[in-house]
Amino acid sequence: MSSPEVSNLASLHGKELTTFRLKFRLLVDQMREFCDESQLVVGDSSFSRLGLTDAAIARISRHSMLVLTDDLDL
């Protein structure tokens, strides 16, 4: 899960937004996050085709991580 993207997709307002953000905070508190340094990502074979962000997502998906995307190239 890309936490910033989920948070950005929450197009709610008022009480609904407050409730969402409280629940999102609880979820994030329980998550384990993974990060590959950009130097590793640009060395990956997918970088030349996908670019930095998508290549990083592709690398993360190799660690049994569920990736949901509407990016056809990825």
PDB file of N, CA, C and O in Angstrom:
ATOM      1  N   MET A   1       0.850  -1.163   0.000  1.00  0.00           N
ATOM      2  CA  MET A   1       0.000   0.000   0.000  1.00  0.00           C
ATOM      3  C   MET A   1       0.896   1.225   0.000  1.00  0.00           C
ATOM      4  O   MET A   1       1.878   1.297   0.739  1.00  0.00           O
ATOM      5  N   SER A   2       0.552   2.156  -0.814  1.00  0.00           N
ATOM      6  CA  SER A   2       1.243   3.427  -0.776  1.00  0.00           C
ATOM      7  C   SER A   2       0.419   4.351   0.113  1.00  0.00           C
ATOM      8  O   SER A   2      -0.611   4.879  -0.306  1.00  0.00           O
ATOM      9  N   SER A   3       0.874   4.534   1.311  1.00  0.00           N
ATOM     10  CA  SER A   3       0.113   5.329   2.276  1.00  0.00           C
ATOM     11  C   SER A   3      -0.233   6.718   1.767  1.00  0.00           C
ATOM     12  O   SER A   3      -1.378   7.147   1.910  1.00  0.00           O
ATOM     13  N   PRO A   4       0.720   7.440   1.176  1.00  0.00           N
ATOM     14  CA  PRO A   4       0.351   8.773   0.696  1.00  0.00           C
ATOM     15  C   PRO A   4      -0.746   8.730  -0.364  1.00  0.00           C
ATOM     16  O   PRO A   4      -1.622   9.595  -0.378  1.00  0.00           O
ATOM     17  N   GLU A   5      -0.712   7.744  -1.245  1.00  0.00           N
ATOM     18  CA  GLU A   5      -1.734   7.675  -2.287  1.00  0.00           C
ATOM     19  C   GLU A   5      -3.108   7.384  -1.696  1.00  0.00           C
ATOM     20  O   GLU A   5      -4.091   8.001  -2.106  1.00  0.00           O
ATOM     21  N   VAL A   6      -3.200   6.470  -0.752  1.00  0.00           N
ATOM     22  CA  VAL A   6      -4.489   6.175  -0.126  1.00  0.00           C
ATOM     23  C   VAL A   6      -5.015   7.417   0.571  1.00  0.00           C
ATOM     24  O   VAL A   6      -6.194   7.754   0.459  1.00  0.00           O
ATOM     25  N   SER A   7      -4.138   8.088   1.284  1.00  0.00           N
ATOM     26  CA  SER A   7      -4.546   9.301   1.983  1.00  0.00           C
ATOM     27  C   SER A   7      -5.011  10.367   0.992  1.00  0.00           C
ATOM     28  O   SER A   7      -6.001  11.054   1.242  1.00  0.00           O
ATOM     29  N   ASN A   8      -4.307  10.509  -0.121  1.00  0.00           N
ATOM     30  CA  ASN A   8      -4.671  11.506  -1.130  1.00  0.00           C
ATOM     31  C   ASN A   8      -5.982  11.173  -1.828  1.00  0.00           C
ATOM     32  O   ASN A   8      -6.685  12.078  -2.278  1.00  0.00           O
ATOM     33  N   LEU A   9      -6.324   9.894  -1.925  1.00  0.00           N
ATOM     34  CA  LEU A   9      -7.540   9.490  -2.622  1.00  0.00           C
ATOM     35  C   LEU A   9      -8.795   9.680  -1.782  1.00  0.00           C
ATOM     36  O   LEU A   9      -9.907   9.511  -2.282  1.00  0.00           O
ATOM     37  N   ALA A  10      -8.631  10.022  -0.536  1.00  0.00           N
ATOM     38  CA  ALA A  10      -9.776  10.201   0.354  1.00  0.00           C
ATOM     39  C   ALA A  10     -10.409  11.556   0.104  1.00  0.00           C
ATOM     40  O   ALA A  10     -10.071  12.539   0.764  1.00  0.00           O
ATOM     41  N   SER A  11     -11.325  11.606  -0.845  1.00  0.00           N
ATOM     42  CA  SER A  11     -11.975  12.884  -1.181  1.00  0.00           C
ATOM     43  C   SER A  11     -13.244  13.051  -0.347  1.00  0.00           C
ATOM     44  O   SER A  11     -14.347  13.184  -0.877  1.00  0.00           O
ATOM     45  N   LEU A  12     -13.056  13.041   0.947  1.00  0.00           N
ATOM     46  CA  LEU A  12     -14.164  13.190   1.885  1.00  0.00           C
ATOM     47  C   LEU A  12     -14.078  14.563   2.536  1.00  0.00           C
ATOM     48  O   LEU A  12     -13.078  15.270   2.411  1.00  0.00           O
ATOM     49  N   HIS A  13     -15.152  14.924   3.234  1.00  0.00           N
ATOM     50  CA  HIS A  13     -15.184  16.234   3.890  1.00  0.00           C
ATOM     51  C   HIS A  13     -15.828  16.102   5.266  1.00  0.00           C
ATOM     52  O   HIS A  13     -16.567  15.155   5.536  1.00  0.00           O
ATOM     53  N   GLY A  14     -15.535  17.068   6.126  1.00  0.00           N
ATOM     54  CA  GLY A  14     -16.179  17.146   7.427  1.00  0.00           C
ATOM     55  C   GLY A  14     -15.954  15.915   8.287  1.00  0.00           C
ATOM     56  O   GLY A  14     -14.831  15.430   8.422  1.00  0.00           O
ATOM     57  N   LYS A  15     -17.040  15.418   8.867  1.00  0.00           N
ATOM     58  CA  LYS A  15     -16.982  14.285   9.795  1.00  0.00           C
ATOM     59  C   LYS A  15     -16.468  13.018   9.113  1.00  0.00           C
ATOM     60  O   LYS A  15     -15.739  12.237   9.724  1.00  0.00           O
ATOM     61  N   GLU A  16     -16.848  12.811   7.843  1.00  0.00           N
ATOM     62  CA  GLU A  16     -16.382  11.621   7.128  1.00  0.00           C
ATOM     63  C   GLU A  16     -14.864  11.632   6.973  1.00  0.00           C
ATOM     64  O   GLU A  16     -14.216  10.598   7.142  1.00  0.00           O
ATOM     65  N   LEU A  17     -14.286  12.804   6.648  1.00  0.00           N
ATOM     66  CA  LEU A  17     -12.846  12.910   6.503  1.00  0.00           C
ATOM     67  C   LEU A  17     -12.156  12.687   7.840  1.00  0.00           C
ATOM     68  O   LEU A  17     -11.139  11.996   7.904  1.00  0.00           O
ATOM     69  N   THR A  18     -12.694  13.261   8.902  1.00  0.00           N
ATOM     70  CA  THR A  18     -12.118  13.072  10.235  1.00  0.00           C
ATOM     71  C   THR A  18     -12.131  11.602  10.625  1.00  0.00           C
ATOM     72  O   THR A  18     -11.131  11.091  11.130  1.00  0.00           O
ATOM     73  N   THR A  19     -13.243  10.915  10.402  1.00  0.00           N
ATOM     74  CA  THR A  19     -13.353   9.489  10.718  1.00  0.00           C
ATOM     75  C   THR A  19     -12.368   8.677   9.894  1.00  0.00           C
ATOM     76  O   THR A  19     -11.687   7.795  10.418  1.00  0.00           O
ATOM     77  N   PHE A  20     -12.296   8.979   8.594  1.00  0.00           N
ATOM     78  CA  PHE A  20     -11.343   8.271   7.729  1.00  0.00           C
ATOM     79  C   PHE A  20      -9.919   8.427   8.237  1.00  0.00           C
ATOM     80  O   PHE A  20      -9.184   7.445   8.343  1.00  0.00           O
ATOM     81  N   ARG A  21      -9.531   9.648   8.550  1.00  0.00           N
ATOM     82  CA  ARG A  21      -8.148   9.887   8.972  1.00  0.00           C
ATOM     83  C   ARG A  21      -7.835   9.225  10.312  1.00  0.00           C
ATOM     84  O   ARG A  21      -6.710   8.772  10.522  1.00  0.00           O
ATOM     85  N   LEU A  22      -8.799   9.163  11.214  1.00  0.00           N
ATOM     86  CA  LEU A  22      -8.578   8.452  12.481  1.00  0.00           C
ATOM     87  C   LEU A  22      -8.363   6.965  12.236  1.00  0.00           C
ATOM     88  O   LEU A  22      -7.454   6.368  12.812  1.00  0.00           O
ATOM     89  N   LYS A  23      -9.190   6.364  11.388  1.00  0.00           N
ATOM     90  CA  LYS A  23      -9.047   4.934  11.079  1.00  0.00           C
ATOM     91  C   LYS A  23      -7.768   4.681  10.293  1.00  0.00           C
ATOM     92  O   LYS A  23      -7.092   3.675  10.511  1.00  0.00           O
ATOM     93  N   PHE A  24      -7.437   5.578   9.390  1.00  0.00           N
ATOM     94  CA  PHE A  24      -6.207   5.445   8.613  1.00  0.00           C
ATOM     95  C   PHE A  24      -4.994   5.488   9.535  1.00  0.00           C
ATOM     96  O   PHE A  24      -4.046   4.723   9.354  1.00  0.00           O
ATOM     97  N   ARG A  25      -5.022   6.374  10.513  1.00  0.00           N
ATOM     98  CA  ARG A  25      -3.924   6.454  11.477  1.00  0.00           C
ATOM     99  C   ARG A  25      -3.757   5.138  12.226  1.00  0.00           C
ATOM    100  O   ARG A  25      -2.631   4.680  12.421  1.00  0.00           O
ATOM    101  N   LEU A  26      -4.859   4.523  12.648  1.00  0.00           N
ATOM    102  CA  LEU A  26      -4.790   3.235  13.342  1.00  0.00           C
ATOM    103  C   LEU A  26      -4.181   2.158  12.453  1.00  0.00           C
ATOM    104  O   LEU A  26      -3.380   1.347  12.918  1.00  0.00           O
ATOM    105  N   LEU A  27      -4.552   2.149  11.192  1.00  0.00           N
ATOM    106  CA  LEU A  27      -3.999   1.184  10.248  1.00  0.00           C
ATOM    107  C   LEU A  27      -2.505   1.396  10.048  1.00  0.00           C
ATOM    108  O   LEU A  27      -1.730   0.440  10.075  1.00  0.00           O
ATOM    109  N   VAL A  28      -2.103   2.634   9.850  1.00  0.00           N
ATOM    110  CA  VAL A  28      -0.694   2.944   9.626  1.00  0.00           C
ATOM    111  C   VAL A  28       0.146   2.571  10.844  1.00  0.00           C
ATOM    112  O   VAL A  28       1.286   2.129  10.699  1.00  0.00           O
ATOM    113  N   ASP A  29      -0.406   2.745  12.034  1.00  0.00           N
ATOM    114  CA  ASP A  29       0.323   2.375  13.254  1.00  0.00           C
ATOM    115  C   ASP A  29       0.649   0.887  13.294  1.00  0.00           C
ATOM    116  O   ASP A  29       1.590   0.488  13.981  1.00  0.00           O
ATOM    117  N   GLN A  30      -0.100   0.063  12.579  1.00  0.00           N
ATOM    118  CA  GLN A  30       0.095  -1.385  12.581  1.00  0.00           C
ATOM    119  C   GLN A  30       0.912  -1.876  11.386  1.00  0.00           C
ATOM    120  O   GLN A  30       1.274  -3.052  11.333  1.00  0.00           O
ATOM    121  N   MET A  31       1.204  -1.008  10.439  1.00  0.00           N
ATOM    122  CA  MET A  31       1.864  -1.410   9.200  1.00  0.00           C
ATOM    123  C   MET A  31       3.371  -1.524   9.356  1.00  0.00           C
ATOM    124  O   MET A  31       3.990  -0.865  10.192  1.00  0.00           O
ATOM    125  N   ARG A  32       3.934  -2.382   8.522  1.00  0.00           N
ATOM    126  CA  ARG A  32       5.386  -2.416   8.327  1.00  0.00           C
ATOM    127  C   ARG A  32       5.645  -1.780   6.973  1.00  0.00           C
ATOM    128  O   ARG A  32       5.033  -2.171   5.979  1.00  0.00           O
ATOM    129  N   GLU A  33       6.522  -0.827   6.923  1.00  0.00           N
ATOM    130  CA  GLU A  33       6.823  -0.154   5.659  1.00  0.00           C
ATOM    131  C   GLU A  33       8.194  -0.576   5.152  1.00  0.00           C
ATOM    132  O   GLU A  33       9.120  -0.819   5.926  1.00  0.00           O
ATOM    133  N   PHE A  34       8.294  -0.654   3.842  1.00  0.00           N
ATOM    134  CA  PHE A  34       9.532  -1.036   3.181  1.00  0.00           C
ATOM    135  C   PHE A  34       9.971   0.103   2.279  1.00  0.00           C
ATOM    136  O   PHE A  34       9.145   0.796   1.685  1.00  0.00           O
ATOM    137  N   CYS A  35      11.257   0.286   2.185  1.00  0.00           N
ATOM    138  CA  CYS A  35      11.782   1.353   1.343  1.00  0.00           C
ATOM    139  C   CYS A  35      13.083   0.880   0.706  1.00  0.00           C
ATOM    140  O   CYS A  35      13.998   0.435   1.399  1.00  0.00           O
ATOM    141  N   ASP A  36      13.157   0.979  -0.600  1.00  0.00           N
ATOM    142  CA  ASP A  36      14.405   0.707  -1.308  1.00  0.00           C
ATOM    143  C   ASP A  36      15.040   2.042  -1.657  1.00  0.00           C
ATOM    144  O   ASP A  36      14.357   2.966  -2.098  1.00  0.00           O
ATOM    145  N   GLU A  37      16.333   2.141  -1.460  1.00  0.00           N
ATOM    146  CA  GLU A  37      17.032   3.362  -1.826  1.00  0.00           C
ATOM    147  C   GLU A  37      16.969   3.555  -3.334  1.00  0.00           C
ATOM    148  O   GLU A  37      16.977   2.586  -4.092  1.00  0.00           O
ATOM    149  N   SER A  38      16.908   4.787  -3.757  1.00  0.00           N
ATOM    150  CA  SER A  38      16.825   5.095  -5.181  1.00  0.00           C
ATOM    151  C   SER A  38      17.981   4.491  -5.962  1.00  0.00           C
ATOM    152  O   SER A  38      17.805   4.109  -7.119  1.00  0.00           O
ATOM    153  N   GLN A  39      19.157   4.396  -5.360  1.00  0.00           N
ATOM    154  CA  GLN A  39      20.313   3.799  -6.036  1.00  0.00           C
ATOM    155  C   GLN A  39      20.045   2.346  -6.407  1.00  0.00           C
ATOM    156  O   GLN A  39      20.492   1.881  -7.455  1.00  0.00           O
ATOM    157  N   LEU A  40      19.313   1.621  -5.550  1.00  0.00           N
ATOM    158  CA  LEU A  40      18.956   0.241  -5.866  1.00  0.00           C
ATOM    159  C   LEU A  40      17.892   0.189  -6.958  1.00  0.00           C
ATOM    160  O   LEU A  40      17.940  -0.661  -7.847  1.00  0.00           O
ATOM    161  N   VAL A  41      16.942   1.099  -6.881  1.00  0.00           N
ATOM    162  CA  VAL A  41      15.832   1.095  -7.835  1.00  0.00           C
ATOM    163  C   VAL A  41      16.323   1.392  -9.251  1.00  0.00           C
ATOM    164  O   VAL A  41      15.903   0.729 -10.199  1.00  0.00           O
ATOM    165  N   VAL A  42      17.206   2.376  -9.406  1.00  0.00           N
ATOM    166  CA  VAL A  42      17.678   2.713 -10.745  1.00  0.00           C
ATOM    167  C   VAL A  42      18.554   1.608 -11.324  1.00  0.00           C
ATOM    168  O   VAL A  42      18.760   1.559 -12.537  1.00  0.00           O
ATOM    169  N   GLY A  43      19.072   0.726 -10.481  1.00  0.00           N
ATOM    170  CA  GLY A  43      19.842  -0.423 -10.954  1.00  0.00           C
ATOM    171  C   GLY A  43      18.976  -1.608 -11.337  1.00  0.00           C
ATOM    172  O   GLY A  43      19.476  -2.590 -11.887  1.00  0.00           O
ATOM    173  N   ASP A  44      17.679  -1.530 -11.052  1.00  0.00           N
ATOM    174  CA  ASP A  44      16.752  -2.611 -11.367  1.00  0.00           C
ATOM    175  C   ASP A  44      16.429  -2.602 -12.859  1.00  0.00           C
ATOM    176  O   ASP A  44      16.368  -1.543 -13.484  1.00  0.00           O
ATOM    177  N   SER A  45      16.224  -3.786 -13.419  1.00  0.00           N
ATOM    178  CA  SER A  45      15.944  -3.892 -14.856  1.00  0.00           C
ATOM    179  C   SER A  45      14.645  -3.202 -15.259  1.00  0.00           C
ATOM    180  O   SER A  45      14.483  -2.847 -16.427  1.00  0.00           O
ATOM    181  N   SER A  46      13.724  -3.005 -14.334  1.00  0.00           N
ATOM    182  CA  SER A  46      12.447  -2.367 -14.661  1.00  0.00           C
ATOM    183  C   SER A  46      12.542  -0.842 -14.737  1.00  0.00           C
ATOM    184  O   SER A  46      11.634  -0.196 -15.260  1.00  0.00           O
ATOM    185  N   PHE A  47      13.624  -0.264 -14.225  1.00  0.00           N
ATOM    186  CA  PHE A  47      13.736   1.195 -14.172  1.00  0.00           C
ATOM    187  C   PHE A  47      13.681   1.852 -15.548  1.00  0.00           C
ATOM    188  O   PHE A  47      12.980   2.849 -15.723  1.00  0.00           O
ATOM    189  N   SER A  48      14.403   1.314 -16.520  1.00  0.00           N
ATOM    190  CA  SER A  48      14.453   1.963 -17.833  1.00  0.00           C
ATOM    191  C   SER A  48      13.088   1.981 -18.513  1.00  0.00           C
ATOM    192  O   SER A  48      12.808   2.870 -19.318  1.00  0.00           O
ATOM    193  N   ARG A  49      12.251   1.020 -18.200  1.00  0.00           N
ATOM    194  CA  ARG A  49      10.919   0.941 -18.800  1.00  0.00           C
ATOM    195  C   ARG A  49       9.880   1.713 -17.995  1.00  0.00           C
ATOM    196  O   ARG A  49       8.972   2.309 -18.574  1.00  0.00           O
ATOM    197  N   LEU A  50      10.001   1.709 -16.659  1.00  0.00           N
ATOM    198  CA  LEU A  50       8.946   2.226 -15.801  1.00  0.00           C
ATOM    199  C   LEU A  50       9.225   3.568 -15.142  1.00  0.00           C
ATOM    200  O   LEU A  50       8.288   4.295 -14.815  1.00  0.00           O
ATOM    201  N   GLY A  51      10.487   3.909 -14.942  1.00  0.00           N
ATOM    202  CA  GLY A  51      10.815   5.106 -14.179  1.00  0.00           C
ATOM    203  C   GLY A  51      10.957   4.769 -12.700  1.00  0.00           C
ATOM    204  O   GLY A  51      10.725   3.633 -12.285  1.00  0.00           O
ATOM    205  N   LEU A  52      11.333   5.753 -11.926  1.00  0.00           N
ATOM    206  CA  LEU A  52      11.706   5.533 -10.525  1.00  0.00           C
ATOM    207  C   LEU A  52      10.556   5.029  -9.650  1.00  0.00           C
ATOM    208  O   LEU A  52      10.694   4.009  -8.976  1.00  0.00           O
ATOM    209  N   THR A  53       9.436   5.730  -9.655  1.00  0.00           N
ATOM    210  CA  THR A  53       8.336   5.360  -8.752  1.00  0.00           C
ATOM    211  C   THR A  53       7.790   3.979  -9.072  1.00  0.00           C
ATOM    212  O   THR A  53       7.653   3.146  -8.176  1.00  0.00           O
ATOM    213  N   ASP A  54       7.477   3.724 -10.337  1.00  0.00           N
ATOM    214  CA  ASP A  54       6.898   2.426 -10.699  1.00  0.00           C
ATOM    215  C   ASP A  54       7.897   1.288 -10.537  1.00  0.00           C
ATOM    216  O   ASP A  54       7.510   0.177 -10.175  1.00  0.00           O
ATOM    217  N   ALA A  55       9.171   1.546 -10.799  1.00  0.00           N
ATOM    218  CA  ALA A  55      10.185   0.516 -10.584  1.00  0.00           C
ATOM    219  C   ALA A  55      10.295   0.180  -9.098  1.00  0.00           C
ATOM    220  O   ALA A  55      10.495  -0.981  -8.740  1.00  0.00           O
ATOM    221  N   ALA A  56      10.167   1.182  -8.233  1.00  0.00           N
ATOM    222  CA  ALA A  56      10.189   0.937  -6.783  1.00  0.00           C
ATOM    223  C   ALA A  56       8.984   0.099  -6.377  1.00  0.00           C
ATOM    224  O   ALA A  56       9.109  -0.804  -5.549  1.00  0.00           O
ATOM    225  N   ILE A  57       7.819   0.389  -6.952  1.00  0.00           N
ATOM    226  CA  ILE A  57       6.621  -0.404  -6.660  1.00  0.00           C
ATOM    227  C   ILE A  57       6.803  -1.834  -7.152  1.00  0.00           C
ATOM    228  O   ILE A  57       6.424  -2.783  -6.466  1.00  0.00           O
ATOM    229  N   ALA A  58       7.379  -1.989  -8.332  1.00  0.00           N
ATOM    230  CA  ALA A  58       7.628  -3.332  -8.872  1.00  0.00           C
ATOM    231  C   ALA A  58       8.565  -4.115  -7.961  1.00  0.00           C
ATOM    232  O   ALA A  58       8.348  -5.304  -7.728  1.00  0.00           O
ATOM    233  N   ARG A  59       9.600  -3.465  -7.444  1.00  0.00           N
ATOM    234  CA  ARG A  59      10.533  -4.139  -6.533  1.00  0.00           C
ATOM    235  C   ARG A  59       9.826  -4.578  -5.244  1.00  0.00           C
ATOM    236  O   ARG A  59      10.036  -5.692  -4.762  1.00  0.00           O
ATOM    237  N   ILE A  60       9.001  -3.705  -4.701  1.00  0.00           N
ATOM    238  CA  ILE A  60       8.279  -4.029  -3.465  1.00  0.00           C
ATOM    239  C   ILE A  60       7.352  -5.220  -3.689  1.00  0.00           C
ATOM    240  O   ILE A  60       7.204  -6.070  -2.811  1.00  0.00           O
ATOM    241  N   SER A  61       6.732  -5.281  -4.858  1.00  0.00           N
ATOM    242  CA  SER A  61       5.775  -6.365  -5.127  1.00  0.00           C
ATOM    243  C   SER A  61       6.447  -7.735  -5.136  1.00  0.00           C
ATOM    244  O   SER A  61       5.771  -8.753  -4.983  1.00  0.00           O
ATOM    245  N   ARG A  62       7.746  -7.776  -5.310  1.00  0.00           N
ATOM    246  CA  ARG A  62       8.481  -9.051  -5.308  1.00  0.00           C
ATOM    247  C   ARG A  62       8.636  -9.630  -3.899  1.00  0.00           C
ATOM    248  O   ARG A  62       9.108 -10.755  -3.735  1.00  0.00           O
ATOM    249  N   HIS A  63       8.241  -8.863  -2.892  1.00  0.00           N
ATOM    250  CA  HIS A  63       8.348  -9.308  -1.495  1.00  0.00           C
ATOM    251  C   HIS A  63       6.987  -9.723  -0.955  1.00  0.00           C
ATOM    252  O   HIS A  63       6.665  -9.459   0.204  1.00  0.00           O
ATOM    253  N   SER A  64       6.195 -10.368  -1.788  1.00  0.00           N
ATOM    254  CA  SER A  64       4.858 -10.836  -1.406  1.00  0.00           C
ATOM    255  C   SER A  64       3.968  -9.705  -0.915  1.00  0.00           C
ATOM    256  O   SER A  64       3.164  -9.890  -0.002  1.00  0.00           O
ATOM    257  N   MET A  65       4.114  -8.541  -1.521  1.00  0.00           N
ATOM    258  CA  MET A  65       3.272  -7.397  -1.190  1.00  0.00           C
ATOM    259  C   MET A  65       2.184  -7.292  -2.252  1.00  0.00           C
ATOM    260  O   MET A  65       2.456  -7.424  -3.445  1.00  0.00           O
ATOM    261  N   LEU A  66       0.979  -7.058  -1.821  1.00  0.00           N
ATOM    262  CA  LEU A  66      -0.124  -6.838  -2.741  1.00  0.00           C
ATOM    263  C   LEU A  66      -0.033  -5.425  -3.285  1.00  0.00           C
ATOM    264  O   LEU A  66       0.062  -4.462  -2.524  1.00  0.00           O
ATOM    265  N   VAL A  67      -0.061  -5.305  -4.601  1.00  0.00           N
ATOM    266  CA  VAL A  67      -0.012  -4.002  -5.252  1.00  0.00           C
ATOM    267  C   VAL A  67      -1.259  -3.843  -6.096  1.00  0.00           C
ATOM    268  O   VAL A  67      -1.549  -4.674  -6.957  1.00  0.00           O
ATOM    269  N   LEU A  68      -1.988  -2.785  -5.849  1.00  0.00           N
ATOM    270  CA  LEU A  68      -3.153  -2.437  -6.655  1.00  0.00           C
ATOM    271  C   LEU A  68      -2.811  -1.182  -7.441  1.00  0.00           C
ATOM    272  O   LEU A  68      -2.386  -0.179  -6.868  1.00  0.00           O
ATOM    273  N   THR A  69      -2.994  -1.239  -8.737  1.00  0.00           N
ATOM    274  CA  THR A  69      -2.664  -0.094  -9.559  1.00  0.00           C
ATOM    275  C   THR A  69      -3.545  -0.036 -10.794  1.00  0.00           C
ATOM    276  O   THR A  69      -4.073  -1.054 -11.242  1.00  0.00           O
ATOM    277  N   ASP A  70      -3.699   1.150 -11.335  1.00  0.00           N
ATOM    278  CA  ASP A  70      -4.368   1.285 -12.626  1.00  0.00           C
ATOM    279  C   ASP A  70      -3.362   1.727 -13.684  1.00  0.00           C
ATOM    280  O   ASP A  70      -3.738   2.172 -14.768  1.00  0.00           O
ATOM    281  N   ASP A  71      -2.085   1.597 -13.352  1.00  0.00           N
ATOM    282  CA  ASP A  71      -0.998   1.955 -14.245  1.00  0.00           C
ATOM    283  C   ASP A  71      -0.715   0.765 -15.153  1.00  0.00           C
ATOM    284  O   ASP A  71      -0.142  -0.232 -14.712  1.00  0.00           O
ATOM    285  N   LEU A  72      -1.111   0.864 -16.407  1.00  0.00           N
ATOM    286  CA  LEU A  72      -0.989  -0.248 -17.349  1.00  0.00           C
ATOM    287  C   LEU A  72       0.452  -0.701 -17.530  1.00  0.00           C
ATOM    288  O   LEU A  72       0.717  -1.901 -17.611  1.00  0.00           O
ATOM    289  N   ASP A  73       1.387   0.243 -17.595  1.00  0.00           N
ATOM    290  CA  ASP A  73       2.789  -0.131 -17.779  1.00  0.00           C
ATOM    291  C   ASP A  73       3.314  -0.965 -16.616  1.00  0.00           C
ATOM    292  O   ASP A  73       4.086  -1.903 -16.814  1.00  0.00           O
ATOM    293  N   LEU A  74       2.904  -0.629 -15.438  1.00  0.00           N
ATOM    294  CA  LEU A  74       3.372  -1.350 -14.250  1.00  0.00           C
ATOM    295  C   LEU A  74       2.744  -2.709 -14.196  1.00  0.00           C
ATOM    296  O   LEU A  74       3.009  -3.475 -13.270  1.00  0.00           O
TER     297      LEU A  74
END
